[in-house]
Amino acid sequence: MGIDPQSIEHIKAEIVAGRLRLPGKLTALAHWTFENPAEVALATALSLARQCDVPPSAVQRLASALGFTGFRRMKAAYRVHAARQAARGRSFQQRMLALDPQAESVE
């Protein structure tokens, strides 16, 4: 597979362009992960599966379909991706509130 699994943006572009095709449930799961990279970066395969209402094996299949050797590698790539997104102008407090909207502001 000619996909660089280190770049979540590249993987997303490959799916949008139709160069990487996934079965229906995996497509929906992939799109959810693209919209929620911080959650993926902090999740376990089981918690992600529960969050998305899919079996844990679907999370493992997604990781493999995206070119990763397993969920841990995919999670690491999402961790890097989420950190890059967070560094693009959001304060620490904004990032924490995005992860836990129930948290109170400390200002």
C-alpha positions in Angstrom: 0.0 0.0 0.0 1.4 3.4 -1.0 0.0 5.3 2.0 2.1 7.0 4.6 0.4 5.9 7.8 2.2 8.6 9.8 0.1 11.4 8.3 -3.6 11.4 9.3 -4.2 14.3 6.9 -2.7 12.3 4.0 -4.9 9.3 4.9 -7.9 11.5 5.0 -7.1 13.0 1.6 -6.7 9.5 0.2 -10.1 8.5 1.4 -11.8 11.7 0.2 -10.1 11.3 -3.3 -11.3 7.7 -3.5 -7.8 6.2 -3.7 -8.3 4.4 -0.4 -11.6 2.6 -0.2 -13.0 1.2 3.0 -16.1 -0.9 3.7 -19.2 1.0 4.9 -18.7 0.7 8.7 -15.0 1.3 8.5 -15.6 4.4 6.4 -17.9 5.8 9.0 -15.5 4.9 11.8 -12.6 6.5 9.9 -14.5 9.7 9.4 -15.4 9.8 13.1 -11.7 9.4 14.0 -10.8 12.3 11.6 -13.3 14.5 13.4 -12.2 13.5 16.9 -8.4 13.0 16.8 -7.9 13.9 20.5 -10.4 11.2 21.6 -8.6 8.6 19.4 -5.2 9.8 20.8 -6.4 9.1 24.4 -8.7 6.0 23.7 -8.2 2.3 24.0 -9.4 0.2 21.1 -12.3 -1.0 23.4 -13.4 2.5 24.5 -13.2 3.7 20.9 -15.3 0.8 19.7 -17.9 1.5 22.4 -18.0 5.2 21.6 -18.6 4.4 17.9 -20.9 1.4 18.5 -18.8 -1.1 16.6 -17.1 -4.3 17.7 -13.5 -3.9 18.9 -12.3 -5.9 15.9 -13.6 -3.1 13.6 -11.1 -0.7 15.3 -8.3 -3.2 14.7 -9.4 -3.7 11.0 -9.5 0.1 10.5 -6.0 0.5 11.8 -4.8 -2.2 9.4 -6.8 -0.8 6.5 -5.2 2.6 7.1 -1.7 1.0 6.8 -0.9 0.7 10.5 0.5 -2.5 12.1 -2.0 -2.2 14.9 -4.2 0.1 17.0 -1.2 1.3 19.0 0.5 2.7 15.9 -2.7 4.3 14.7 -3.2 5.9 18.2 0.4 7.2 18.1 -0.2 8.8 14.7 -3.5 10.4 16.0 -1.6 11.6 19.1 0.9 13.5 16.8 -2.0 14.7 14.6 -3.9 16.0 17.6 -0.9 17.7 19.0 -0.2 19.5 15.7 -3.8 20.6 15.6 -3.7 21.9 19.2 -0.5 23.8 18.5 -2.2 25.8 15.7 -3.3 28.6 18.0 -5.4 27.2 20.7 -4.4 27.8 24.3 -3.9 24.9 26.8 -7.2 25.8 28.5 -9.1 25.7 25.1 -7.6 22.3 24.4 -8.7 21.0 27.8 -12.2 22.4 27.5 -12.5 20.7 24.1 -11.7 17.4 25.8 -14.0 18.0 28.7 -16.7 20.6 28.0 -18.0 20.2 31.6 -14.7 21.5 33.0 -14.8 25.0 34.5 -12.7 27.8 33.3 -9.8 28.8 35.5 -9.7 32.4 34.4 
